[in-house]
Amino acid sequence: MLIYLWLVIAGLCFGSFTNAFVWRLHEQEEQNSRKSKVGKSKVGKSKASKTTKSASGSSKDLSILKGRSMCTHCGHQLAALDLVPVFSWVFLRGKCRYCHQKIDDWPIVELLMPILFAFSYAMWPLAMYGWGAVEFWVWLVFLVGFMILAVYDLRWYILPDRVVYPLMGLAAINVLVHVLFFHGGTSALLGACWGVLISSGIFYVLFQLSQGKWIGGGDVKLGVVIGLLIGGPLNSFLLLFIASTLGSIVSIPLLIVGKAKRTTLIPFGPFLLLATFIIVIYGTAITDWLYRVLLLK
């Protein structure tokens, strides 16, 4: 029971971290974009200095590691009582204590993260020792990264490289550790290769055929992360099927009621990430069921 309490507390903290990380990362990207535009326009130094200063703070203020928590509207540094996950948002009624503007953070993120942590532990398909235990704790790291990507994609239709590439590296290290130290052998390595080839390969083909209209380049890179993580051709095809089905379940009703058009952008990243969660937790059970069905036939 104590492990669940720890997972809930950790999930709440990492949910709050996710909201802060997403906002700071976006502000940094916007600040860098403004600096690039100023540099290309070759304006005077004084004008460049004025233009590149973010309304949300300096580069140091926006640092993920060094920056202090602050209101996204007025820039006021937040007190400890303003930073308690979920409870502060409820107590403040979703508004900044200082400027009374609406808080940009999504409280649903802070609620979802502990649920995902605890649910993953309760339903973890591997034994909680040896490789199974290592894989679980690594999975929690992926959950945080996936939540960051999902929120960012939902808000700005981008899967930022600054999050995708570290996850790609972690996934590659995870495969190598399995192969070298936990007797994963060639099957684990081949499974990872098949996963990347199918997940990312299909997205790459779609991206090239549509010139980026059907699917984005970020989805192609995310496909590498997912392929390394889930491995195996069957898991990869299942993931694509589940993600496409989830996307259809959301987009078709929006088209029917007129909330979306055929040209409306609907981010695919969150569906891929949700499908990945389903495969990681239930993939073995699903594939076992499929084998039984096929054998009965």
N, C-alpha and C positions, 0 to 999 in steps of 0.2 A: 504493500500500500504506500510505503514511503517513496518508492520509485515514481509512482504516479504523481504524488505531490511535487516531487522535484521536477518532473517533466512539465507539469502545469506551470510552475513558477518560471522555469526556463523558457517555456513557450511564450508566456506573457512578455517576458523581457525581450526575447528575440522578435516578437511581433512588434513591440514598440521600436526596437532597433530597425526593423524593416521599413517602417514608415519614415523614420528619420533618414535612413540611408537612401531611400528612393528620392526623397525631396532634395537632399544635399547633392546627390549624383546628378540629378536633372539641372539644378542650379549651376553646378560646375560646368556641365556641358553647354548650358546657355552662355555662361560667362566666357568659356573658351571660344564659342562661336562668335560672340561679339568682338573678342580680341582679334580673331582671324579676319573679320570683316573690316575692322579698323586698320589692321596692318595692310590689307590689300588696297584699301582706298587711299593709303599714303597721306593721311591727314596729319596735322601738327601734333606734336607730343602732348601738349596740354589738352587738346580735344580727345586724344586717344586715352589719356589717363582718366578723364571724366567719363568717357563712354564705357570703358571696361570695368568700372566699379559697379558691382552688383548691388541692386536695391536691397538684396537680402544679406549683404555683408561682403567682406573681402574674401580672398582665397583661403586665408587662415581661418576665418569664421566658418567657412563651408567645409573645412577639412573633416573627413569621416572620423579620424582618430583624435584630432586636437580641438575641433570646434565645440563650443558649448551649445547646449540645446537652447533654441530660441523660437519665437513666434515667426511664422513664415510671412506675416503681414507687417508687423511693426518692428521686428527684429529684437524685441526685448528678450533678455536672457531669462529662461524659465527657472522657477524655484523647484525644489525637490517635490513639493506637494503638487506641482503641475505635471509631474512626470510619472506618476503611478499608472501603469497600464490599465486601461478601461475605466478604472474608478475616477481618475482625474477628469476624463472626458465626460463622464456622467455627472460628476460633481459640478463641473464648470458649464454643464449643459451645452457642450460642443462649441463653446466660444472662448476666445483668449481672455484671460483675467485682466489684461492690461489695455488692449485696444478694442475688445468685445467683438472682434471679427470672427467669422466662422473658422474653426480649426480645420486645417486641410487634411489632417491624418484620418485614415479610415479605421474606425474602431473595430470593424469586422475582421481586419487583419490581426489585431491583437487577440481577438477571440478565437480565430481559426487556428492560429499557430499552436496553442496548447492542446487543442482538440486533435490536431494532426500528430503532434508528438505522442500523446497518450494513446491514440488509436493505433499508431504504428507499432507501439510497444505491445499493445494487447493482441494485435493480429499479426505480429511479425512471423513470417513463414519459416524462418530458420531457427535452429537451436541457439539459445542465448549463451553460447560459449564458443571459444575458438573463432573461426572465421565468421560465424553467424553474429557474434557479439560485436566484432570489429565492423562488420558491414552495417549493423544497426546504428552505431554511433556516427559512422560516416554518412549514413542516410539522413540523419538529423541535420547535418551540415548542408546536404543537398536540398532538404526541405526549406531551409532559410533562403538559400540561393534561388530556388524555384519560386518562392513567394515574392522575392524582390523582382524577379523577371515578370511574373504574372501581373503584379501591381503596375510596374513600369509600362508594360505592353498595353494594359487596359487604359492607362491614362494618356499615353503619348504614342502608342502604336509602334514602339521600338523595343527590340531586345538588345540592350547595350552590350557592346563587346567587353567592357570593363567588368562585367559580371559573367558573361558567357565563357570567355577565355580561361579565367581561373577555375571555373567548374569543369571545363574541358580537361585542364591539367590534372585536377583532382580525380576525375573519372579515369584518366589514363593511369595515374599512380595506383588507384584502387585496383585496376585490372592487373597491373604488374605485381602488386603485393599478393594478390590472390594466386597468381601463377607461381611466383617464386617462393613464397613463405607458407602458403596454406594449401599446397598440393592441388591447385586449380588445374595445372597441366595445360596441355595443348587445347583441350576442350574449352576452357575458359577464354583462352586467347582467340581461338577460332570463333567462338560465340560473339566476342566483342567486335571482331572484324566484320562478321556477318551483320551485326547490329548497325554498325556505322555505314556499311555498304548499302543496306536497305533503307534505314531511316533517313540518313542524310542524302544518299544517292537519289532516291525518288524525289526528295524536295529540290535537289539541285537540278534535276531534269525539268521539273515543273517550273522552277524559277527561270531557267534558260528559255523554255518554250514560250512562257508568258511575258518574258522580259520584266519580271518582277511584279506583274499585275495579279497573279493568282496567289503567289506566296512570296514572302520577303527573304532577303539574304540572311537575316537573323534566324529565321526558322531552319535554314540549311545548316548553320553553325550549331544551333541547338540540337539538331538531329544527330550531330556527332556526339554530344554529351549524352543524349538519351540512348543512342546505340551502344556506347561503351558501358553504360550503366545497366541496361536490361539484357543485352546480349541475345544471340540466337535469332535465326530467321523467323521462327514462329512467333516469338514475343514481339518482334519488330512489326510483322504484318498485323498482329492483333492490336498493337498500339495505334497504328495508322487507322485501322478500322474503327476503334473506339473513339479516337480523336475526331475523325470525320463525322461519326454518328453524333457525338456531343455537339459539334459545330452546327450540324443540320438541325438538331433539336432546338437550338437557340435561335438560329438565323431564319429558319422557315416561318415560325410564328411571327417574327418581326416583319418579314416581307408580307405576310398575309394581312396583318393589321395596319400596314402602312408606316410602321416605325422605321423601316429601313428600305432601301432600294437596291437594285442589283449592283449598283456602283458604290454602295456604302461600304466603308472599310470596317471589317470585323476582325479584330486580332485573333490569330490562330494559336499563338503561343500558349495562352492559358488552357486551351483545350488539350494541347500536346502535354502540358505539365500535369493536368488532371489525369489524363490517360496513363502517363508514366507512373503516377501514384497508384492507380488501379493495378497496373501490371506488376509493379514491385510487390504489392501486398497480396494480390490475388492471382498473379500470373500463373503460378504453379497449379493452383486449383482449377483455373480455367483450362490450361493445356491438358491437365489430366482428364478433365471432363470431355474435352474434344477427342482425345485419344480413345476414350471409352465409347463415345458415340460412333466414331469412325470404325472401330473394331466390331461394334454391333452390326453395322451396315455390311 
